Amino acid sequence: MKDGKGSRDINKVVLSAITILAKKGDKGALKYLQGVQDTHKAHQKAIISALGTNPKLKQGMLTAIREEFPLKAVGEGEESMAIGPNSLDRAILKNIFQTSDFDEIKQGLFAVTDEEPPYLAYKAGKKGRVIPIATIVAREDGVGYGGQIKFEMQLDKRFAKILEQANKNVYGE
């Protein structure tokens, strides 16, 4: 490390130079950048797949959900959330998941990895209705130069529609 610059900064400069070469038509640079993207996508898919099959990773994901999207606190009536114009409270939770018991909800959580983007979902009720909750993004902090993996979840747009309908069901128009 020199003058506070680490390998991440050096890697970023090198990747920028390769990108410039690729824009000028350099076949080796184009091939390298495509390889970086392919490796990145394969790594993302492997991480998401592991979330669905590895109990320790799944528990870590559930912990992250509790921090970012506190379904347990909502189910216990301890908290309610405003998500855009909609409310997520115990009654809404029960309307969506057919239960407000987080332990039951937790048992039905799973990762859908064969769709793009991958997402966290819940299998509800006897018919097994799948409710998408959050898109899951596992990404390198600086594709091709960062090295650290970030795990992010964002409210799935389909869940937002389900939430809106549940608010209408419970509280009317």
N, C-alpha and C positions, 0 to 999 in steps of 0.2 A: 504494500500500500504506500503510495507516494502522495504527499499533499492532500491527504484525506480521500484519495481516489482508490476505490477497490476494484476488484475484478469485474463487478457488475457494470461499473462505468466504462471500463475498457471494453467489455463485451458489447455494450450498447453502441460504442463508437464503431467497433468492427462490424456489427450488424448493419449499422447505417451505411457504411462503406459498401457492403455487399448489396444492400438494397439499391444504392445508386448504380452499381454495376449492372444489376438485374434490369433496372429501368432503361439502361443503355443497350440491353439485349444480350448481355453476357450469359451464355448458356450454363456455365458452371455455377454462376451466382443464382440463376433462376432455379436450377436443380437443387442447390443448397437450401434456398428459401422454401421451396416446396417440401423438402425433407423436414425442415423445422416445423412447418405447419402440420404435416402428416404425423410426426412424432408427438406434437402437442395434442392433437385430437385423439390419438390413440391413448395417450397418458390420461387425458380427461376421462375418456370412456372407462379405462381401467379403474380409476379412482371411484367413479360413480358406481360401477359394478361392485366394487369391494364394499361400498356403503350398504348395499343390499344383502350382502352375504356374510360379512364379518361382524360378529356381535359387538366387539369393542368399538369398531368404527360406527356402527349403527347407534350405539349408546352415545357416542360423541356427537353424532348428528342430532340426536334427540335433545342432548344438552344444549346444543346451539339453537335448536328450535325454541326451547324454553326461554332462552335469553332474548331471542329476536322476535319470537311470536309466542307469547306466554299462554298457550292453550290450557295448561294445568291451572294457572291462577284464574283464568276466565271460567273454567269448569267448576271450580270451587266457589265461585261467586266473589272471590277476593278482588277481582279486577275486571274491568270491561274496557274495550278498545274502540276507538273511532278509526275506521279505515275509509278514508274519503268521506262520502256522505252517509256511510253505513256504520252500524254498530255491530260489534262482536261481543255479546254477553252470554250469560249462561243459557238463556232461552234460545238464542240464535245458534249457539253451539249444539244444543240438543236437536234443533230443527235440521241442521246440516248433517251431523254425525249420528243421529238417533241415540245419542248419549251425551252426557256432559262429564262423564267419568274419564279423566285423562288416562288412567291405567288401561281402560278399554280402548280408547283412541290409540294409545301407544302401541297396543298389540296389532292394530290394523294398519300401521304405517309401513310403507315399503317404498323403495326407490324404483322408478321406471327408467331403465337404462337403454331400451331399444328404440326410443323416440328422441327426436332432437327438438328442443333441448331436453336433457334428462330432467325428471322432476320427482319430487316427493309426493306421494299420494296416500290415500286412506281407502281401504276397502270396507264399505259400510253395509251393514245389515245382512240378511239371509241371502239376498240376491247378489251380493258382492259388488254393489255399485262402486265404481272407482271415482274418487273425488280428488282431483289434482289440487295440491295445496301450495307448493312453492317450486319454482324452477331451481335447479341446483347447478351451480357453476363452480367447477374446480379448475382454476387457471393459474398459469405461471405468471408471477408478477414481473411482467416484461417478457413476452414470448420471444424465446431465442437468446435471451441474455440475462434474465432475472434470477432464475434458479429456485426461488421460494414459491411454494404453492399456496394460493389463497382459496378459501372455501367460502362461497357466498350463496345465499338463498334470497330469492325475490318472490313476492306474492305472485302466484300464477294468475294470469288474466282470466282463466276459466273459473278459478276460485272466487275471484272478484265478482263474477256474474252470479255464481252460486250464493255468495254472501248477499248480494243485492236482492235476489229472489227470496232468500230466507227472511230478510228484513221485511219484505212485503207480506210474506206468509204470517209472520209473527205480529207485526205492528201495522199492517195495512199500507195502503199507498201513502 
